[in-house]
């Protein structure tokens, strides 16, 4: 009996449909087609993020047991597995998990499970590293999600987190200029004024560096914040950039939050 070979094209088409719904229909981004094209080749972008993770950890991830919380369509897990990590992924979106499983059919990528970040289906101290990129702002209970990530990482292990900064002047999902800590009612009005669907903004939780550091501390982990290695801030293209830049410099605001939280080896959280 001949086993059919999984080709890249069905996966690419599945990715195209998935991200078209997200960028075009959910967010109403005019340049949605360009963003979809990038997502189809998402492993290229994720390779840079993997290098960033390794630089902060101070060592390669080969041999590391890694959990990606909010793994999306699995691009980071693919590059992590190629680098020698034992990579697992969880996501609450059933279609994203289905695409991950398609990808894992062709490579030794690890396992993918549909689960919420607030209820990770793993025993305590199951992983060396927990990776969470642009996910925490989407969960219903950020405090519970962080507690779960700290719970499943081993003593001496680390949780990496990257999230948008609520004090920034850019909304990275809609990809538009944004007022810091904009109230929901004003955000809905502003999005309608810009011709964008407003429903998605209701699902976002504003996060600040101070709040995240406090959440990790209460969960029993020591967080170190870094200057996020992002490209030139996208808000730099706004006519208001000189004012925004001055605001950023005056108050020490970074467009994104990037931190590494270590679970102490001497105690359990």
N, C-alpha and C positions, 0 to 999 in steps of 0.2 A: 504494500500500500504506500503510495506516494503522499507525503505530507506537503500541503500547499505552502509556498514560501510567502511570508508577509512582505509586501513591497511598501516603499515609502509613500507612494501616491495616495492610497486610501487614507493614511494618517494625515497627509497634507490637506486633503479635502475636508477631513473631519476638523482639523485645526482651523481651516478657512471658515467653515460654517460657524464654529464655536466663537471665534474672535470677531467675525462680522456681526453676529448678534450683540456682542459686548460693545464694540467700539462704535458701530453704526446705529444700532437700534436702542441700546440701553443708554449710551452716553451722547449720541448725536454728534460725534466728532467729524468735522468736514473731511479731514485727511485720513479717514478710517482705513482706506485701502492700503496706505503706506504702513500703518501700524500692524495690520493683519499680515502683511508680507514679512515684517520683522519677526512676528510671532511664529510663523511657519519655520523660520530658521533660528528658533529661540536658543538652541544650544550654543550658537556663536556668542550671544550676549551672556548667557549663563557661565560660559568659560571664564569670562572676565570677573564675574562675581565669585567664582570658586577661587581664583587667584587672590582676590581680596580677602576671602575668609581664611585661606592658608596663611596669608601675611599677618593677620591679626592673631591667629592661633600660634604662630611662630613655628609651624611644622606642617608637612604635607598631610593630607587626610587619608593616604593609603593605609588600609587596615583599620580605619576608624569606623565605628558603628554610628551612623548618622540618621537622624530623623528630620525630615523636611515638613514643617507644619504649615499647611496652606500650600501644598506642592503644585497647585494649578495643573497644567498639562504635562508636567514631569520633566521639563528641560534641564533643570538643575540636577535632578536625580540621575539623568543620563550622563552628564559630564562628571558628576561625583563618582558614579560607578566606574566610569572609564579611568578615573584617577586612582581606583583601588579601594574606594570606600564601600562598606556594606550599607547601602542607602535604602531607607524606607520613606514612604510619603503618605501623608493623610490630607484629605481635603473634604469639605462638606458638599461640594458640587458633584452630583453623580456623573454628569457628562465629562467633567475634567478627569475624574478617576477612571472612567471608561477609556479615555484617550491615553492616559498613563499606562493602562494595562495593554493597550495595543502596542505602545512603544516597547514595553518590557518583553513582548513576545519575540522581538528580534535581538534583544541584548540582555545580558545579565544585569538588569537594573535594580533588582530588589523587589519589594512588595509594596502594593498601594492599597490603602484602606479608606473607605468613606467614613469620616468621623469629624465631629466638631472639635475645635481646639480646646474647648472647655471640658472635654471628656475624652482624653486620649486613651485608646484601648491597649495600654501597655503597662507592664509592672514597673514598680519603682526602680530607678537607676538602670534602665534598659539600654541607654545610649551614652556614647562618649560626647557627642555634640548634637545639639538641637539647633536647627536653622529655621529662621522665620523671616521671610522677606515680603514686605508689603501685604501682610495678612492681618496683623493685630488690629488695624483700624476697621476691619470688617466684622470682627466678632461681636457678639452681644455683651459679653462680660470679659473685658480685658484682664481684670484682676484674676479671675478664675483661670483664664487661658495661660497667663504667665505662671501661676502656681502649678498648673499641670506640666508645663514645659520644664520647670525646675524639678518637679517630682520625678519625671522619667529620665532625667540626665543623672549620670553617676556622680558620686562625690569626686571632686577634682575636675569634673567635666564642665563644659561651657554651653551657654545659650547665646546664639548670635541673633540680633534683632535689627532690622532695618524698617523704618516706617516714616511716613510723611510727618513733618513738623507742623503742628497747628498754628504756630507763630509765623509761618512762612506766608509769602504773598503769591502763592501758586497752588492750584489744585491739580495734583498729578494724575487723577483719574480722568477728569474732564479736560485737562490740559489747557487751562485758562487762568488768567490773572485772578487773584482772589484776595479778599480782605482777611487778615489774620483773625482767627476765632470768630468768623462770621456767624451770627445767629441763624438758626434753621429757617425762620420765616423770611429773613432777608436773603438767605442763600436761594430759597425757592424762587423768590421774585427776580433775583439777579439771573438765575439760569433761564427762566422764561424770557427775560429781556434779551438774553443772548441766543434765544432760539434753541435751547437745550432741554431735553427731558429732565425733570426735577426729581423724579421718584428715587433715583439711586442715591441721592445725597442723604436721604433719610437713614440709609443703612450704615453710614460712616460715623465712626467714633473719633472725635478729635483727640490727638495725643500730643503731649509736650514732653521734653526731656526730663523735667523735674518730676512729673507724674510717673513716668516709666521707671526712673531710678527708685522712687518710693515703693512702687509695686514690686520690683525685684527684691528690694531690701526686706519687705514684709514676707516675701516668699522664701527668704533665706539665702539669697544669692547676692554677690557683690558685683555691682555693675560699673563698668568703665566706659565712658562715652568717648567716641572718636569723631574727628572731623570727617564726615562722610566723603568718600572718594568719588563723588559724582562729577559729571561733566559741568560745563558752564551752566549756572542756573538758568532754567528756561524763562524765568521772569525777566532775564536780562534783555529780552527782545521787546519788552514793554516800553512805551515812551516815558513811563514813570520810573524806569530803572534807576536813574540817579538818586531819586528819593528813597527807593527801596534799598539800594545799596547802602546809603547812609544809615537807614534804620537797622539793617542787618549788622553793620559795623558797630553802631552805638550800643545795641542791646545784645550783641554776640549771637545773633540768630543764624542757624544753619537751615537750608531748605529741607534737609532730611535729618532724621535721627538715626544714628548708628551706634550700637553699643554691644559689648561683649560682657556677659554676666557669668561669673564663675561660681560654681557651687562648692562651698568649703569642703575640704577633704576630712576635716575633723568632726563634722556633725552632719546629721541628716535634717532636711527641712520638712 
